[in-house]
Amino acid sequence: MAAPARSVAVPALSPKLLSVALLSVGLMLLLAYLVGFDQGAVSQSGMFLHELMHDGRHLLGVPCH
Ligand SMILES: [Zn+2]
């Protein structure tokens, strides 16, 4: 005999929630790009971005020295 089927409530994905989620992902990708952008020896902005993002760079494992 089969167990009775259970219904599971799944929250609806509203357009507002979807836009907030997509914006968040976009901002995270932009931040990851900025952290990895300036590579020290080939720096386009002096060492400002490199020094500004230095800890995040090491946290993500991006080589910089
Ligand atoms: Zn470093």
N, CA, C, O and the ligand as a Tripos MOL2 file, in Angstrom:
@<TRIPOS>MOLECULE
protein
  261   259    66     0     0
PROTEIN
NO_CHARGES

@<TRIPOS>ATOM
      1 N           0.8390   -1.1920    0.0000 N.3       1 MET1
      2 CA          0.0000    0.0000    0.0000 C.3       1 MET1
      3 C           0.8810    1.2510    0.0000 C.2       1 MET1
      4 O           1.8180    1.3470    0.7920 O.2       1 MET1
      5 N           0.5890    2.2000   -0.8740 N.am      2 ALA2
      6 CA          1.3970    3.4130   -1.0030 C.3       2 ALA2
      7 C           1.0520    4.3990    0.1000 C.2       2 ALA2
      8 O          -0.0900    4.4900    0.5510 O.2       2 ALA2
      9 N           2.0780    5.1350    0.5190 N.am      3 ALA3
     10 CA          1.8670    6.1820    1.5260 C.3       3 ALA3
     11 C           1.0510    7.3070    0.9160 C.2       3 ALA3
     12 O           1.1730    7.5780   -0.2790 O.2       3 ALA3
     13 N           0.2320    7.9550    1.7010 N.am      4 PRO4
     14 CA         -0.5550    9.0840    1.1600 C.3       4 PRO4
     15 C           0.3480   10.2270    0.7140 C.2       4 PRO4
     16 O           1.3380   10.5450    1.3730 O.2       4 PRO4
     17 N          -0.0040   10.8360   -0.4020 N.am      5 ALA5
     18 CA          0.8000   11.9390   -0.9420 C.3       5 ALA5
     19 C           0.7220   13.1380   -0.0220 C.2       5 ALA5
     20 O          -0.3370   13.4680    0.5130 O.2       5 ALA5
     21 N           1.8500   13.7780    0.1490 N.am      6 ARG6
     22 CA          1.8830   14.9900    0.9780 C.3       6 ARG6
     23 C           2.0400   16.2000    0.0740 C.2       6 ARG6
     24 O           2.7660   16.1690   -0.9200 O.2       6 ARG6
     25 N           1.3500   17.2560    0.4400 N.am      7 SER7
     26 CA          1.5330   18.4870   -0.3260 C.3       7 SER7
     27 C           2.5520   19.3650    0.3900 C.2       7 SER7
     28 O           2.5420   19.4660    1.6170 O.2       7 SER7
     29 N           3.4290   19.9970   -0.3800 N.am      8 VAL8
     30 CA          4.4690   20.8650    0.1700 C.3       8 VAL8
     31 C           4.2260   22.2630   -0.3660 C.2       8 VAL8
     32 O           4.0700   22.4610   -1.5710 O.2       8 VAL8
     33 N           4.1940   23.2200    0.5320 N.am      9 ALA9
     34 CA          3.9880   24.6090    0.1180 C.3       9 ALA9
     35 C           5.2890   25.1840   -0.4350 C.2       9 ALA9
     36 O           6.3100   25.1930    0.2520 O.2       9 ALA9
     37 N           5.2480   25.6570   -1.6640 N.am     10 VAL10
     38 CA          6.4080   26.2930   -2.2820 C.3      10 VAL10
     39 C           6.0740   27.7690   -2.4730 C.2      10 VAL10
     40 O           5.0890   28.1000   -3.1340 O.2      10 VAL10
     41 N           6.8850   28.6600   -1.8990 N.am     11 PRO11
     42 CA          6.5820   30.0850   -2.0430 C.3      11 PRO11
     43 C           6.6890   30.5290   -3.4950 C.2      11 PRO11
     44 O           7.5890   30.1180   -4.2270 O.2      11 PRO11
     45 N           5.7570   31.3720   -3.8870 N.am     12 ALA12
     46 CA          5.7630   31.8730   -5.2560 C.3      12 ALA12
     47 C           6.9380   32.8270   -5.4580 C.2      12 ALA12
     48 O           7.2700   33.6040   -4.5630 O.2      12 ALA12
     49 N           7.5540   32.7700   -6.6110 N.am     13 LEU13
     50 CA          8.6700   33.6580   -6.9330 C.3      13 LEU13
     51 C           8.0960   34.9110   -7.5820 C.2      13 LEU13
     52 O           7.7420   34.9100   -8.7610 O.2      13 LEU13
     53 N           8.0110   35.9680   -6.8020 N.am     14 SER14
     54 CA          7.4140   37.1950   -7.3180 C.3      14 SER14
     55 C           8.4140   37.9340   -8.1970 C.2      14 SER14
     56 O           9.6230   37.7760   -8.0300 O.2      14 SER14
     57 N           7.9170   38.7390   -9.1310 N.am     15 PRO15
     58 CA          8.8360   39.5200   -9.9840 C.3      15 PRO15
     59 C           9.7520   40.4190   -9.1710 C.2      15 PRO15
     60 O          10.9080   40.6220   -9.5400 O.2      15 PRO15
     61 N           9.2440   40.9640   -8.0600 N.am     16 LYS16
     62 CA         10.0780   41.8330   -7.2260 C.3      16 LYS16
     63 C          11.2210   41.0410   -6.5900 C.2      16 LYS16
     64 O          12.3670   41.4900   -6.5800 O.2      16 LYS16
     65 N          10.9000   39.8610   -6.0610 N.am     17 LEU17
     66 CA         11.9330   39.0230   -5.4530 C.3      17 LEU17
     67 C          12.9540   38.5920   -6.4990 C.2      17 LEU17
     68 O          14.1540   38.5600   -6.2270 O.2      17 LEU17
     69 N          12.4780   38.2640   -7.6900 N.am     18 LEU18
     70 CA         13.3830   37.8590   -8.7640 C.3      18 LEU18
     71 C          14.3140   38.9990   -9.1530 C.2      18 LEU18
     72 O          15.5040   38.7750   -9.3740 O.2      18 LEU18
     73 N          13.7890   40.2240   -9.2400 N.am     19 SER19
     74 CA         14.6370   41.3530   -9.6280 C.3      19 SER19
     75 C          15.6640   41.6540   -8.5430 C.2      19 SER19
     76 O          16.8070   41.9910   -8.8540 O.2      19 SER19
     77 N          15.2750   41.5380   -7.2790 N.am     20 VAL20
     78 CA         16.2340   41.7560   -6.1870 C.3      20 VAL20
     79 C          17.3280   40.6880   -6.2290 C.2      20 VAL20
     80 O          18.5030   40.9950   -6.0260 O.2      20 VAL20
     81 N          16.9500   39.4540   -6.4870 N.am     21 ALA21
     82 CA         17.9280   38.3680   -6.5510 C.3      21 ALA21
     83 C          18.9040   38.5840   -7.7080 C.2      21 ALA21
     84 O          20.1120   38.4170   -7.5440 O.2      21 ALA21
     85 N          18.3750   38.9570   -8.8810 N.am     22 LEU22
     86 CA         19.2450   39.1820  -10.0390 C.3      22 LEU22
     87 C          20.1760   40.3700   -9.8100 C.2      22 LEU22
     88 O          21.3460   40.3260  -10.1920 O.2      22 LEU22
     89 N          19.6570   41.4350   -9.1850 N.am     23 LEU23
     90 CA         20.4900   42.5990   -8.8760 C.3      23 LEU23
     91 C          21.6040   42.2140   -7.9050 C.2      23 LEU23
     92 O          22.7420   42.6600   -8.0560 O.2      23 LEU23
     93 N          21.2850   41.3930   -6.9180 N.am     24 SER24
     94 CA         22.2880   40.9580   -5.9460 C.3      24 SER24
     95 C          23.3890   40.1470   -6.6210 C.2      24 SER24
     96 O          24.5740   40.3460   -6.3540 O.2      24 SER24
     97 N          22.9830   39.2320   -7.4990 N.am     25 VAL25
     98 CA         23.9770   38.4250   -8.2130 C.3      25 VAL25
     99 C          24.8500   39.3260   -9.0840 C.2      25 VAL25
    100 O          26.0630   39.1330   -9.1570 O.2      25 VAL25
    101 N          24.2340   40.3130   -9.7470 N.am     26 GLY26
    102 CA         24.9960   41.2380  -10.5860 C.3      26 GLY26
    103 C          26.0130   42.0270   -9.7790 C.2      26 GLY26
    104 O          27.1490   42.2130  -10.2150 O.2      26 GLY26
    105 N          25.6030   42.4930   -8.5940 N.am     27 LEU27
    106 CA         26.5250   43.2490   -7.7450 C.3      27 LEU27
    107 C          27.6720   42.3720   -7.2570 C.2      27 LEU27
    108 O          28.8110   42.8330   -7.1730 O.2      27 LEU27
    109 N          27.3830   41.1130   -6.9340 N.am     28 MET28
    110 CA         28.4430   40.2010   -6.4980 C.3      28 MET28
    111 C          29.4430   39.9360   -7.6370 C.2      28 MET28
    112 O          30.6520   39.8730   -7.4150 O.2      28 MET28
    113 N          28.9160   39.7820   -8.8520 N.am     29 LEU29
    114 CA         29.8030   39.5660  -10.0000 C.3      29 LEU29
    115 C          30.6570   40.8010  -10.2640 C.2      29 LEU29
    116 O          31.8380   40.6780  -10.5890 O.2      29 LEU29
    117 N          30.0700   41.9930  -10.1270 N.am     30 LEU30
    118 CA         30.8260   43.2250  -10.3100 C.3      30 LEU30
    119 C          31.9170   43.3420   -9.2580 C.2      30 LEU30
    120 O          33.0350   43.7560   -9.5630 O.2      30 LEU30
    121 N          31.5980   42.9810   -8.0240 N.am     31 LEU31
    122 CA         32.5900   43.0400   -6.9540 C.3      31 LEU31
    123 C          33.7240   42.0490   -7.2230 C.2      31 LEU31
    124 O          34.8960   42.3810   -7.0480 O.2      31 LEU31
    125 N          33.3750   40.8400   -7.6440 N.am     32 ALA32
    126 CA         34.4050   39.8520   -7.9560 C.3      32 ALA32
    127 C          35.2850   40.3260   -9.1160 C.2      32 ALA32
    128 O          36.4930   40.0920   -9.1240 O.2      32 ALA32
    129 N          34.6640   40.9960  -10.0980 N.am     33 TYR33
    130 CA         35.4320   41.5490  -11.2170 C.3      33 TYR33
    131 C          36.3900   42.6270  -10.7280 C.2      33 TYR33
    132 O          37.5550   42.6530  -11.1260 O.2      33 TYR33
    133 N          35.9010   43.5200   -9.8640 N.am     34 LEU34
    134 CA         36.7480   44.6000   -9.3520 C.3      34 LEU34
    135 C          37.9080   44.0440   -8.5270 C.2      34 LEU34
    136 O          39.0310   44.5370   -8.6210 O.2      34 LEU34
    137 N          37.6360   43.0180   -7.7210 N.am     35 VAL35
    138 CA         38.6890   42.4370   -6.8910 C.3      35 VAL35
    139 C          39.7750   41.8300   -7.7750 C.2      35 VAL35
    140 O          40.9600   41.9420   -7.4640 O.2      35 VAL35
    141 N          39.3840   41.1930   -8.8640 N.am     36 GLY36
    142 CA         40.3610   40.5240   -9.7100 C.3      36 GLY36
    143 C          40.8990   41.3970  -10.8200 C.2      36 GLY36
    144 O          41.7840   40.9690  -11.5620 O.2      36 GLY36
    145 N          40.3850   42.6200  -10.9570 N.am     37 PHE37
    146 CA         40.6900   43.4500  -12.1170 C.3      37 PHE37
    147 C          42.1280   43.9420  -12.1590 C.2      37 PHE37
    148 O          42.8150   43.7640  -13.1650 O.2      37 PHE37
    149 N          42.5840   44.5490  -11.0900 N.am     38 ASP38
    150 CA         43.8760   45.2410  -11.1090 C.3      38 ASP38
    151 C          44.9670   44.3100  -10.6000 C.2      38 ASP38
    152 O          44.9610   43.9030   -9.4380 O.2      38 ASP38
    153 N          45.8910   43.9830  -11.4740 N.am     39 GLN39
    154 CA         46.8400   42.9200  -11.1640 C.3      39 GLN39
    155 C          48.2390   43.4210  -10.8420 C.2      39 GLN39
    156 O          49.2160   42.8250  -11.2950 O.2      39 GLN39
    157 N          48.3610   44.4770  -10.0870 N.am     40 GLY40
    158 CA         49.6650   44.8950   -9.5840 C.3      40 GLY40
    159 C          50.6250   45.3330  -10.6720 C.2      40 GLY40
    160 O          50.6340   46.5030  -11.0540 O.2      40 GLY40
    161 N          51.4430   44.3980  -11.1850 N.am     41 ALA41
    162 CA         52.4900   44.7210  -12.1370 C.3      41 ALA41
    163 C          51.9320   45.3150  -13.4260 C.2      41 ALA41
    164 O          52.6090   46.1120  -14.0760 O.2      41 ALA41
    165 N          50.7020   44.9410  -13.8120 N.am     42 VAL42
    166 CA         50.0910   45.4850  -15.0190 C.3      42 VAL42
    167 C          48.9670   46.4440  -14.6570 C.2      42 VAL42
    168 O          48.0050   46.6050  -15.4070 O.2      42 VAL42
    169 N          49.1000   47.0730  -13.5060 N.am     43 SER43
    170 CA         48.0540   47.9480  -12.9820 C.3      43 SER43
    171 C          47.7720   49.1160  -13.9010 C.2      43 SER43
    172 O          48.6980   49.7190  -14.4430 O.2      43 SER43
    173 N          46.4990   49.4410  -14.0820 N.am     44 GLN44
    174 CA         46.0850   50.5930  -14.8700 C.3      44 GLN44
    175 C          45.7330   51.7780  -13.9820 C.2      44 GLN44
    176 O          45.5060   52.8790  -14.4840 O.2      44 GLN44
    177 N          45.6850   51.5710  -12.6790 N.am     45 SER45
    178 CA         45.2310   52.6300  -11.7780 C.3      45 SER45
    179 C          46.2510   52.8720  -10.6690 C.2      45 SER45
    180 O          45.8730   53.1380   -9.5280 O.2      45 SER45
    181 N          47.5420   52.7810  -10.9960 N.am     46 GLY46
    182 CA         48.5190   52.8520   -9.9240 C.3      46 GLY46
    183 C          48.3430   51.6230   -9.0660 C.2      46 GLY46
    184 O          48.0510   50.5480   -9.5910 O.2      46 GLY46
    185 N          48.5080   51.7440   -7.7810 N.am     47 MET47
    186 CA         48.2880   50.6000   -6.8930 C.3      47 MET47
    187 C          47.0250   50.7930   -6.0670 C.2      47 MET47
    188 O          46.7820   50.0510   -5.1160 O.2      47 MET47
    189 N          46.2140   51.7990   -6.4310 N.am     48 PHE48
    190 CA         45.0620   52.1180   -5.5890 C.3      48 PHE48
    191 C          44.0800   50.9600   -5.4940 C.2      48 PHE48
    192 O          43.7600   50.5040   -4.3970 O.2      48 PHE48
    193 N          43.5910   50.4740   -6.6590 N.am     49 LEU49
    194 CA         42.6280   49.3670   -6.6280 C.3      49 LEU49
    195 C          43.2500   48.1230   -6.0250 C.2      49 LEU49
    196 O          42.6070   47.3900   -5.2730 O.2      49 LEU49
    197 N          44.5310   47.8920   -6.3700 N.am     50 HIS50
    198 CA         45.2130   46.7160   -5.8420 C.3      50 HIS50
    199 C          45.2290   46.7400   -4.3130 C.2      50 HIS50
    200 O          44.8850   45.7530   -3.6620 O.2      50 HIS50
    201 N          45.6270   47.8660   -3.7610 N.am     51 GLU51
    202 CA         45.6970   47.9630   -2.3060 C.3      51 GLU51
    203 C          44.3110   47.9670   -1.6830 C.2      51 GLU51
    204 O          44.1020   47.3870   -0.6170 O.2      51 GLU51
    205 N          43.3580   48.6240   -2.3500 N.am     52 LEU52
    206 CA         41.9960   48.6860   -1.8270 C.3      52 LEU52
    207 C          41.3730   47.2930   -1.7280 C.2      52 LEU52
    208 O          40.6580   47.0020   -0.7700 O.2      52 LEU52
    209 N          41.6360   46.4430   -2.6970 N.am     53 MET53
    210 CA         41.0060   45.1250   -2.7810 C.3      53 MET53
    211 C          41.9260   44.0050   -2.3060 C.2      53 MET53
    212 O          41.6180   42.8290   -2.4980 O.2      53 MET53
    213 N          43.0570   44.3610   -1.6860 N.am     54 HIS54
    214 CA         44.1010   43.3750   -1.4200 C.3      54 HIS54
    215 C          43.6140   42.1740   -0.6030 C.2      54 HIS54
    216 O          43.8690   41.0310   -0.9830 O.2      54 HIS54
    217 N          42.9240   42.4150    0.5040 N.am     55 ASP55
    218 CA         42.4860   41.3000    1.3510 C.3      55 ASP55
    219 C          41.4630   40.4280    0.6310 C.2      55 ASP55
    220 O          41.5100   39.2010    0.7240 O.2      55 ASP55
    221 N          40.5400   41.0650   -0.0850 N.am     56 GLY56
    222 CA         39.5540   40.3100   -0.8370 C.3      56 GLY56
    223 C          40.2040   39.4840   -1.9360 C.2      56 GLY56
    224 O          39.7760   38.3710   -2.2410 O.2      56 GLY56
    225 N          41.2500   40.0600   -2.5250 N.am     57 ARG57
    226 CA         41.9990   39.3540   -3.5640 C.3      57 ARG57
    227 C          42.5840   38.0620   -3.0070 C.2      57 ARG57
    228 O          42.4660   36.9990   -3.6170 O.2      57 ARG57
    229 N          43.2180   38.1670   -1.8370 N.am     58 HIS58
    230 CA         43.7990   36.9660   -1.2320 C.3      58 HIS58
    231 C          42.7170   35.9960   -0.7910 C.2      58 HIS58
    232 O          42.8910   34.7810   -0.8850 O.2      58 HIS58
    233 N          41.5910   36.5310   -0.3070 N.am     59 LEU59
    234 CA         40.4890   35.6760    0.1300 C.3      59 LEU59
    235 C          39.9670   34.8330   -1.0250 C.2      59 LEU59
    236 O          39.5940   33.6760   -0.8290 O.2      59 LEU59
    237 N          39.9380   35.4070   -2.2400 N.am     60 LEU60
    238 CA         39.4430   34.6860   -3.4170 C.3      60 LEU60
    239 C          40.5240   33.8560   -4.0930 C.2      60 LEU60
    240 O          40.2360   33.1270   -5.0420 O.2      60 LEU60
    241 N          41.7830   33.9550   -3.6150 N.am     61 GLY61
    242 CA         42.8540   33.1630   -4.1950 C.3      61 GLY61
    243 C          43.3830   33.7280   -5.4860 C.2      61 GLY61
    244 O          43.9990   33.0040   -6.2680 O.2      61 GLY61
    245 N          43.1550   35.0330   -5.7370 N.am     62 VAL62
    246 CA         43.6840   35.6580   -6.9460 C.3      62 VAL62
    247 C          45.1510   36.0030   -6.7100 C.2      62 VAL62
    248 O          45.4620   36.6780   -5.7280 O.2      62 VAL62
    249 N          46.0640   35.5610   -7.5770 N.am     63 PRO63
    250 CA         47.4720   35.8850   -7.3830 C.3      63 PRO63
    251 C          47.7230   37.3740   -7.5950 C.2      63 PRO63
    252 O          47.1830   37.9690   -8.5280 O.2      63 PRO63
    253 N          48.5350   37.9740   -6.7370 N.am     64 CYS64
    254 CA         48.7920   39.3960   -6.8920 C.3      64 CYS64
    255 C          50.2190   39.7950   -6.5750 C.2      64 CYS64
    256 O          50.5800   40.9430   -6.8350 O.2      64 CYS64
    257 N          51.0430   38.9330   -6.0360 N.am     65 HIS65
    258 CA         52.4250   39.2980   -5.7480 C.3      65 HIS65
    259 C          53.3660   38.5530   -6.6890 C.2      65 HIS65
    260 O          54.5830   38.7230   -6.6080 O.2      65 HIS65
    261 ZN         48.6380   40.3730   -2.0880 Zn       66 ZN66
@<TRIPOS>BOND
     1     1     2 1
     2     2     3 1
     3     3     4 2
     4     3     5 am
     5     5     6 1
     6     6     7 1
     7     7     8 2
     8     7     9 am
     9     9    10 1
    10    10    11 1
    11    11    12 2
    12    11    13 am
    13    13    14 1
    14    14    15 1
    15    15    16 2
    16    15    17 am
    17    17    18 1
    18    18    19 1
    19    19    20 2
    20    19    21 am
    21    21    22 1
    22    22    23 1
    23    23    24 2
    24    23    25 am
    25    25    26 1
    26    26    27 1
    27    27    28 2
    28    27    29 am
    29    29    30 1
    30    30    31 1
    31    31    32 2
    32    31    33 am
    33    33    34 1
    34    34    35 1
    35    35    36 2
    36    35    37 am
    37    37    38 1
    38    38    39 1
    39    39    40 2
    40    39    41 am
    41    41    42 1
    42    42    43 1
    43    43    44 2
    44    43    45 am
    45    45    46 1
    46    46    47 1
    47    47    48 2
    48    47    49 am
    49    49    50 1
    50    50    51 1
    51    51    52 2
    52    51    53 am
    53    53    54 1
    54    54    55 1
    55    55    56 2
    56    55    57 am
    57    57    58 1
    58    58    59 1
    59    59    60 2
    60    59    61 am
    61    61    62 1
    62    62    63 1
    63    63    64 2
    64    63    65 am
    65    65    66 1
    66    66    67 1
    67    67    68 2
    68    67    69 am
    69    69    70 1
    70    70    71 1
    71    71    72 2
    72    71    73 am
    73    73    74 1
    74    74    75 1
    75    75    76 2
    76    75    77 am
    77    77    78 1
    78    78    79 1
    79    79    80 2
    80    79    81 am
    81    81    82 1
    82    82    83 1
    83    83    84 2
    84    83    85 am
    85    85    86 1
    86    86    87 1
    87    87    88 2
    88    87    89 am
    89    89    90 1
    90    90    91 1
    91    91    92 2
    92    91    93 am
    93    93    94 1
    94    94    95 1
    95    95    96 2
    96    95    97 am
    97    97    98 1
    98    98    99 1
    99    99   100 2
   100    99   101 am
   101   101   102 1
   102   102   103 1
   103   103   104 2
   104   103   105 am
   105   105   106 1
   106   106   107 1
   107   107   108 2
   108   107   109 am
   109   109   110 1
   110   110   111 1
   111   111   112 2
   112   111   113 am
   113   113   114 1
   114   114   115 1
   115   115   116 2
   116   115   117 am
   117   117   118 1
   118   118   119 1
   119   119   120 2
   120   119   121 am
   121   121   122 1
   122   122   123 1
   123   123   124 2
   124   123   125 am
   125   125   126 1
   126   126   127 1
   127   127   128 2
   128   127   129 am
   129   129   130 1
   130   130   131 1
   131   131   132 2
   132   131   133 am
   133   133   134 1
   134   134   135 1
   135   135   136 2
   136   135   137 am
   137   137   138 1
   138   138   139 1
   139   139   140 2
   140   139   141 am
   141   141   142 1
   142   142   143 1
   143   143   144 2
   144   143   145 am
   145   145   146 1
   146   146   147 1
   147   147   148 2
   148   147   149 am
   149   149   150 1
   150   150   151 1
   151   151   152 2
   152   151   153 am
   153   153   154 1
   154   154   155 1
   155   155   156 2
   156   155   157 am
   157   157   158 1
   158   158   159 1
   159   159   160 2
   160   159   161 am
   161   161   162 1
   162   162   163 1
   163   163   164 2
   164   163   165 am
   165   165   166 1
   166   166   167 1
   167   167   168 2
   168   167   169 am
   169   169   170 1
   170   170   171 1
   171   171   172 2
   172   171   173 am
   173   173   174 1
   174   174   175 1
   175   175   176 2
   176   175   177 am
   177   177   178 1
   178   178   179 1
   179   179   180 2
   180   179   181 am
   181   181   182 1
   182   182   183 1
   183   183   184 2
   184   183   185 am
   185   185   186 1
   186   186   187 1
   187   187   188 2
   188   187   189 am
   189   189   190 1
   190   190   191 1
   191   191   192 2
   192   191   193 am
   193   193   194 1
   194   194   195 1
   195   195   196 2
   196   195   197 am
   197   197   198 1
   198   198   199 1
   199   199   200 2
   200   199   201 am
   201   201   202 1
   202   202   203 1
   203   203   204 2
   204   203   205 am
   205   205   206 1
   206   206   207 1
   207   207   208 2
   208   207   209 am
   209   209   210 1
   210   210   211 1
   211   211   212 2
   212   211   213 am
   213   213   214 1
   214   214   215 1
   215   215   216 2
   216   215   217 am
   217   217   218 1
   218   218   219 1
   219   219   220 2
   220   219   221 am
   221   221   222 1
   222   222   223 1
   223   223   224 2
   224   223   225 am
   225   225   226 1
   226   226   227 1
   227   227   228 2
   228   227   229 am
   229   229   230 1
   230   230   231 1
   231   231   232 2
   232   231   233 am
   233   233   234 1
   234   234   235 1
   235   235   236 2
   236   235   237 am
   237   237   238 1
   238   238   239 1
   239   239   240 2
   240   239   241 am
   241   241   242 1
   242   242   243 1
   243   243   244 2
   244   243   245 am
   245   245   246 1
   246   246   247 1
   247   247   248 2
   248   247   249 am
   249   249   250 1
   250   250   251 1
   251   251   252 2
   252   251   253 am
   253   253   254 1
   254   254   255 1
   255   255   256 2
   256   255   257 am
   257   257   258 1
   258   258   259 1
   259   259   260 2
@<TRIPOS>SUBSTRUCTURE
     1 MET1         2 RESIDUE 1 A MET
     2 ALA2         6 RESIDUE 1 A ALA
     3 ALA3        10 RESIDUE 1 A ALA
     4 PRO4        14 RESIDUE 1 A PRO
     5 ALA5        18 RESIDUE 1 A ALA
     6 ARG6        22 RESIDUE 1 A ARG
     7 SER7        26 RESIDUE 1 A SER
     8 VAL8        30 RESIDUE 1 A VAL
     9 ALA9        34 RESIDUE 1 A ALA
    10 VAL10       38 RESIDUE 1 A VAL
    11 PRO11       42 RESIDUE 1 A PRO
    12 ALA12       46 RESIDUE 1 A ALA
    13 LEU13       50 RESIDUE 1 A LEU
    14 SER14       54 RESIDUE 1 A SER
    15 PRO15       58 RESIDUE 1 A PRO
    16 LYS16       62 RESIDUE 1 A LYS
    17 LEU17       66 RESIDUE 1 A LEU
    18 LEU18       70 RESIDUE 1 A LEU
    19 SER19       74 RESIDUE 1 A SER
    20 VAL20       78 RESIDUE 1 A VAL
    21 ALA21       82 RESIDUE 1 A ALA
    22 LEU22       86 RESIDUE 1 A LEU
    23 LEU23       90 RESIDUE 1 A LEU
    24 SER24       94 RESIDUE 1 A SER
    25 VAL25       98 RESIDUE 1 A VAL
    26 GLY26      102 RESIDUE 1 A GLY
    27 LEU27      106 RESIDUE 1 A LEU
    28 MET28      110 RESIDUE 1 A MET
    29 LEU29      114 RESIDUE 1 A LEU
    30 LEU30      118 RESIDUE 1 A LEU
    31 LEU31      122 RESIDUE 1 A LEU
    32 ALA32      126 RESIDUE 1 A ALA
    33 TYR33      130 RESIDUE 1 A TYR
    34 LEU34      134 RESIDUE 1 A LEU
    35 VAL35      138 RESIDUE 1 A VAL
    36 GLY36      142 RESIDUE 1 A GLY
    37 PHE37      146 RESIDUE 1 A PHE
    38 ASP38      150 RESIDUE 1 A ASP
    39 GLN39      154 RESIDUE 1 A GLN
    40 GLY40      158 RESIDUE 1 A GLY
    41 ALA41      162 RESIDUE 1 A ALA
    42 VAL42      166 RESIDUE 1 A VAL
    43 SER43      170 RESIDUE 1 A SER
    44 GLN44      174 RESIDUE 1 A GLN
    45 SER45      178 RESIDUE 1 A SER
    46 GLY46      182 RESIDUE 1 A GLY
    47 MET47      186 RESIDUE 1 A MET
    48 PHE48      190 RESIDUE 1 A PHE
    49 LEU49      194 RESIDUE 1 A LEU
    50 HIS50      198 RESIDUE 1 A HIS
    51 GLU51      202 RESIDUE 1 A GLU
    52 LEU52      206 RESIDUE 1 A LEU
    53 MET53      210 RESIDUE 1 A MET
    54 HIS54      214 RESIDUE 1 A HIS
    55 ASP55      218 RESIDUE 1 A ASP
    56 GLY56      222 RESIDUE 1 A GLY
    57 ARG57      226 RESIDUE 1 A ARG
    58 HIS58      230 RESIDUE 1 A HIS
    59 LEU59      234 RESIDUE 1 A LEU
    60 LEU60      238 RESIDUE 1 A LEU
    61 GLY61      242 RESIDUE 1 A GLY
    62 VAL62      246 RESIDUE 1 A VAL
    63 PRO63      250 RESIDUE 1 A PRO
    64 CYS64      254 RESIDUE 1 A CYS
    65 HIS65      258 RESIDUE 1 A HIS
    66 ZN66       261 GROUP 0 **** ****
